[in-house]
Amino acid sequence: MTVITMAAVGITAVMLAVQFKTLKGEYGIYLTAAACLFIFSYGIRRMDTILEGLRKIQEYIKIDPVYLTALIKMIGIAYVAEFSSGICRDSGYSAIGTQIEIFGKLSILAVSMPIILALLETLEGFLL
C-alpha cells in the first residue's frame, strides 16, 4: 500500500472518530487506535526492504554487524515509543505518553552504550 492509501485511512478514521465523539467518545478512541495499529502493521512490512538495503550497505563498507544491529534496534525503539506515546496523547493521557517517550529514550541510550564504549576505546588507542 502506498503513502496516499495510508493517509486516506488515517483521515477517514479521524473523520469518523470526530463523528463518534459527540455520541460516545470512547468509540472514537477505539477507532483511532485501530487505525493506528493498521497503519503500524503496514509500516512494519516495509522493514524487509530497509533491512535488505542495510545488508547491502554492510557488504559495501564492511561494517561490524553489531553496529548495524544496534542501529536497527534504536530505530525500532524510537518508532514503537513514538507510536504508543501518540496513542496515549490522543486518548487524553499525555502523562503516560511522556513516560513512554522517556523510557524509549533511556532504552535507546542503553542499546547504544556498547557503541559509545567502543568509540571511547578507539579514541583512547589514538591518544596513547
ROKOL-609981 format. One record per residue (C-alpha): residue in three letters; x, y, z. Coordinates in Angstrom, 3 decimals, padded with zeros to 6 digits. Last residue first. Layout:
! residues N
ALA|X|Y|Z .
...
END
This chain:
! residues 128
LEU|048.178|006.601|023.810 .
LEU|045.730|009.125|022.339 .
PHE|044.760|007.045|019.327 .
GLY|044.029|003.950|021.402 .
GLU|041.959|006.018|023.825 .
LEU|039.869|007.229|020.905 .
THR|039.173|003.626|019.891 .
GLU|038.253|002.705|023.462 .
LEU|035.897|005.705|023.609 .
LEU|034.237|004.625|020.375 .
ALA|033.833|001.072|021.668 .
LEU|032.230|002.445|024.842 .
ILE|029.795|004.578|022.823 .
ILE|028.896|001.556|020.695 .
PRO|028.327|-000.612|023.762 .
MET|026.103|002.155|025.268 .
SER|023.853|002.497|022.210 .
VAL|021.277|-000.049|023.385 .
ALA|021.100|001.562|026.836 .
LEU|020.752|005.062|025.362 .
ILE|017.966|003.857|023.081 .
SER|016.226|002.332|026.098 .
LEU|016.556|005.604|028.017 .
LYS|014.986|007.467|025.115 .
GLY|012.146|004.949|024.886 .
PHE|011.524|005.147|028.637 .
ILE|011.302|008.933|028.405 .
GLU|008.881|008.696|025.477 .
ILE|006.735|006.149|027.325 .
GLN|006.672|008.435|030.368 .
THR|005.526|011.348|028.203 .
GLY|002.705|009.260|026.751 .
ILE|001.637|008.221|030.238 .
ALA|001.421|011.886|031.260 .
SER|-000.350|012.712|027.981 .
TYR|-003.329|010.507|028.780 .
GLY|-006.020|012.228|026.721 .
SER|-006.579|009.437|024.225 .
ASP|-004.617|011.322|021.593 .
ARG|-001.684|011.579|023.985 .
CYS|-001.747|007.839|024.717 .
ILE|-001.920|006.988|021.013 .
GLY|000.969|009.325|020.281 .
SER|003.091|007.811|023.031 .
SER|002.491|004.344|021.658 .
PHE|003.625|005.314|018.149 .
GLU|006.559|007.415|019.342 .
ALA|007.804|004.607|021.581 .
VAL|007.353|001.990|018.840 .
TYR|009.228|004.046|016.255 .
ALA|012.053|005.088|018.587 .
ILE|012.558|001.529|019.821 .
GLY|012.610|000.191|016.270 .
ILE|015.128|002.806|015.101 .
MET|017.346|002.061|018.083 .
LYS|017.149|-001.685|017.468 .
ILE|018.073|-001.223|013.807 .
LEU|021.076|000.897|014.772 .
ALA|022.192|-001.652|017.365 .
THR|022.019|-004.416|014.764 .
LEU|024.074|-002.312|012.346 .
TYR|026.718|-001.680|014.947 .
VAL|026.951|-005.341|015.915 .
PRO|027.189|-006.332|012.247 .
ASP|030.671|-004.720|012.033 .
ILE|030.844|-002.526|008.935 .
LYS|032.381|-003.839|005.710 .
ILE|031.554|-000.716|003.677 .
TYR|029.937|-002.352|000.662 .
GLU|028.612|-005.505|002.349 .
GLN|027.082|-003.527|005.220 .
ILE|025.383|-001.199|002.738 .
LYS|023.883|-004.243|001.049 .
ARG|022.631|-005.555|004.402 .
LEU|021.156|-002.142|005.206 .
GLY|019.233|-002.171|001.937 .
GLU|017.852|-005.633|002.693 .
LEU|016.835|-004.484|006.164 .
ILE|015.001|-001.467|004.747 .
THR|013.125|-003.531|002.184 .
ASP|012.137|-006.115|004.788 .
MET|011.115|-003.325|007.207 .
ARG|008.343|-002.167|004.885 .
ARG|006.016|-004.729|006.463 .
ILE|006.382|-002.867|009.753 .
GLY|004.723|000.166|008.208 .
TYR|001.744|-001.964|007.188 .
SER|001.310|-003.075|010.783 .
PHE|001.647|000.495|012.057 .
ILE|-001.060|001.729|009.659 .
PHE|-003.489|-000.897|010.945 .
LEU|-002.475|-000.310|014.560 .
CYS|-003.058|003.421|014.165 .
ALA|-006.436|002.830|012.530 .
ALA|-007.467|000.553|015.411 .
ALA|-006.319|003.129|017.983 .
THR|-008.329|005.858|016.241 .
LEU|-011.429|003.692|016.114 .
TYR|-011.096|002.791|019.779 .
ILE|-010.628|006.440|020.737 .
GLY|-013.640|007.475|018.683 .
TYR|-015.706|004.745|020.307 .
GLU|-014.682|006.079|023.711 .
GLY|-016.224|009.459|022.995 .
LYS|-019.755|008.158|022.618 .
LEU|-022.233|010.209|020.646 .
THR|-020.492|013.553|020.061 .
LYS|-017.065|011.959|019.709 .
PHE|-018.387|009.413|017.212 .
GLN|-018.416|012.000|014.422 .
VAL|-014.894|013.133|015.285 .
ALA|-013.773|009.499|015.272 .
LEU|-015.261|009.028|011.803 .
MET|-013.287|011.994|010.466 .
VAL|-010.127|010.775|012.198 .
ALA|-010.509|007.271|010.792 .
THR|-011.070|008.608|007.275 .
ILE|-008.002|010.841|007.554 .
GLY|-005.854|007.941|008.706 .
VAL|-007.088|005.515|006.044 .
ALA|-006.603|008.179|003.371 .
ALA|-003.069|008.852|004.602 .
MET|-002.354|005.119|004.472 .
THR|-003.612|004.948|000.891 .
ILE|-001.569|008.002|-000.111 .
VAL|001.535|006.530|001.494 .
THR|001.154|003.499|-000.699 .
MET|000.000|000.000|000.000 .
END
